[in-house]
């Protein structure tokens, strides 16, 4: 599903992250993508977010190919080496849908045991003017500063970043009718 022969080019500013385009062989996981599209997503809202999500997808039989690709030992070793972390031992998987008005406010993804976070974008045709960009913040003394980079979700792209007290990011409000 995935070729492991290319390097992960880590960008250091504002914190270590990488963007990989055409990450998966989408023909190989077409059935899985179709299955995922047909799932019920539960709306959720709190002070930090508004979006719809699935349950954790780690053990879902219909997504075994996708989970296997993300959890491949060669790939995980390459990611750990690129981000100078200890070996990765677990891959968490969930799906989120952001519709008009949805957002995820600034946070740093520091959860016990999480070394590298990722976002695999599987929506086609998003444009910058639609909103929903992954925004990376500068930080000072482990507090989010200002947005210094916007990554527009591009179909079949994977964004990885090292989780740290400086890894502040958010999903900008979706303003288009996507």
C-alpha positions as CSV (number, residue, x, y, z in Angstrom):
1,X,0.0,0.0,0.0
2,X,2.8,2.4,0.8
3,X,6.3,2.7,-0.5
4,X,8.9,3.1,2.2
5,X,11.7,4.1,0.0
6,X,11.3,7.9,0.3
7,X,12.7,10.0,3.1
8,X,10.5,11.9,5.4
9,X,11.6,15.5,5.1
10,X,11.0,17.1,8.5
11,X,10.4,20.8,8.6
12,X,11.6,22.3,11.9
13,X,9.5,25.6,12.0
14,X,7.4,26.2,14.0
15,X,7.9,22.6,15.4
16,X,9.0,19.4,13.7
17,X,6.5,18.3,11.1
18,X,6.3,16.7,7.7
19,X,3.8,16.7,4.9
20,X,3.7,13.7,2.6
21,X,1.6,13.9,-0.6
22,X,0.0,10.9,-2.3
23,X,0.7,8.9,0.8
24,X,-1.4,5.8,0.1
25,X,-2.1,3.7,-3.0
26,X,-5.8,4.7,-3.0
27,X,-6.7,2.0,-5.5
28,X,-5.5,-0.6,-3.0
29,X,-7.8,0.8,-0.3
30,X,-10.7,1.8,-2.4
31,X,-13.1,-0.6,-0.7
32,X,-12.0,0.7,2.7
33,X,-12.5,4.3,1.7
34,X,-15.9,3.5,0.4
35,X,-16.8,1.7,3.6
36,X,-15.6,4.7,5.7
37,X,-17.7,7.1,3.6
38,X,-20.8,5.1,4.4
39,X,-20.3,5.2,8.2
40,X,-22.4,7.2,10.7
41,X,-20.5,10.1,12.2
42,X,-21.7,11.3,15.6
43,X,-21.9,15.1,16.0
44,X,-19.9,16.4,18.9
45,X,-19.4,19.8,20.4
46,X,-17.5,21.2,23.4
47,X,-15.6,24.3,24.2
48,X,-12.6,23.0,22.2
49,X,-14.3,21.5,19.2
50,X,-17.2,21.1,16.9
51,X,-17.1,18.1,14.5
52,X,-18.5,14.7,13.8
53,X,-16.5,11.6,14.6
54,X,-16.5,7.8,14.6
55,X,-15.5,5.5,17.4
56,X,-11.8,4.4,17.5
57,X,-11.1,2.5,14.3
58,X,-8.0,0.6,15.4
59,X,-9.6,-2.9,15.4
60,X,-12.3,-2.4,12.7
61,X,-12.1,-5.3,10.3
62,X,-13.1,-3.3,7.3
63,X,-10.1,-1.0,7.7
64,X,-7.4,-3.6,8.3
65,X,-5.5,-2.5,5.1
66,X,-5.3,1.1,6.2
67,X,-4.4,0.2,9.8
68,X,-1.7,-2.2,8.5
69,X,-0.2,0.5,6.2
70,X,-0.1,3.1,9.0
71,X,1.3,0.5,11.5
72,X,3.8,-1.2,9.2
73,X,7.0,-1.7,11.3
74,X,9.2,-0.4,8.6
75,X,7.1,2.7,8.3
76,X,6.9,3.2,12.0
77,X,10.7,2.9,12.3
78,X,11.2,5.5,9.6
79,X,8.8,7.9,11.3
80,X,10.5,7.4,14.7
81,X,13.9,8.0,13.1
82,X,12.8,11.1,11.2
83,X,11.4,12.6,14.4
84,X,14.1,11.3,16.7
85,X,11.7,9.5,19.0
86,X,11.8,6.1,20.6
87,X,10.2,3.3,18.6
88,X,6.5,3.8,17.9
89,X,4.5,1.0,19.5
90,X,0.9,1.8,18.8
91,X,-1.2,3.5,16.0
92,X,-4.5,5.1,17.1
93,X,-7.1,5.6,14.3
94,X,-10.3,7.6,14.3
95,X,-12.2,9.5,11.6
96,X,-13.5,13.1,11.8
97,X,-15.7,15.0,9.5
98,X,-15.7,18.8,9.6
99,X,-18.7,20.5,8.1
100,X,-19.5,24.2,7.7
101,X,-19.0,25.9,11.1
102,X,-16.9,23.1,12.6
103,X,-13.5,23.7,14.1
104,X,-10.9,22.4,16.6
105,X,-9.3,25.1,18.8
106,X,-5.6,25.2,19.7
107,X,-4.1,22.2,21.5
108,X,-0.8,20.4,21.6
109,X,-1.8,16.7,21.4
110,X,0.1,15.7,24.5
111,X,-1.5,12.5,25.6
112,X,0.3,9.9,27.6
113,X,2.6,7.9,25.4
114,X,1.9,9.8,22.2
115,X,5.2,10.7,20.5
116,X,4.0,11.5,16.9
117,X,0.6,12.7,15.8
118,X,-0.8,12.4,12.3
119,X,-3.6,13.6,10.2
120,X,-4.5,11.7,7.0
121,X,-6.6,13.8,4.7
122,X,-9.2,11.9,2.7
123,X,-11.5,14.6,1.5
124,X,-11.3,15.6,-2.2
125,X,-11.5,19.2,-3.5
126,X,-11.0,21.3,-0.4
127,X,-9.8,24.8,-1.2
128,X,-8.1,27.3,1.0
129,X,-11.1,29.6,0.9
130,X,-13.2,26.7,2.4
131,X,-11.4,26.9,5.7
132,X,-10.6,23.8,7.7
133,X,-6.8,24.3,7.3
134,X,-4.5,22.7,9.8
135,X,-2.9,25.7,11.4
136,X,0.5,25.5,13.3
137,X,1.3,28.0,16.0
138,X,4.5,29.6,17.2
139,X,4.9,29.1,20.9
140,X,6.7,30.8,23.8
141,X,7.2,29.1,27.1
142,X,4.9,26.3,26.0
143,X,2.0,28.6,25.3
144,X,0.5,29.0,21.8
145,X,1.4,32.2,20.1
146,X,0.2,33.1,16.6
147,X,-0.5,31.0,13.5
148,X,2.6,30.8,11.4
149,X,1.7,28.1,9.0
150,X,-1.5,26.9,7.3
151,X,-1.8,23.5,5.7
152,X,-4.8,23.1,3.4
153,X,-6.0,19.5,3.6
154,X,-5.2,17.9,0.3
155,X,-6.7,14.5,-0.6
156,X,-4.3,11.6,0.2
157,X,-1.8,13.7,2.1
158,X,-0.4,12.8,5.5
159,X,0.7,15.4,8.0
160,X,3.0,14.1,10.8
161,X,4.4,16.1,13.8
162,X,6.4,15.4,16.9
163,X,4.2,15.9,20.0
164,X,5.7,18.3,22.4
165,X,4.9,21.3,24.6
166,X,5.5,23.4,21.5
167,X,3.3,21.5,19.0
168,X,0.3,23.8,19.2
169,X,-2.1,23.5,16.3
170,X,-5.8,23.8,15.4
171,X,-8.2,23.1,12.6
172,X,-9.6,26.4,11.4
173,X,-13.3,26.9,11.2
174,X,-14.8,25.5,8.0
175,X,-16.5,28.3,6.2
176,X,-17.3,26.7,2.9
177,X,-20.1,24.3,2.2
178,X,-18.0,21.2,1.9
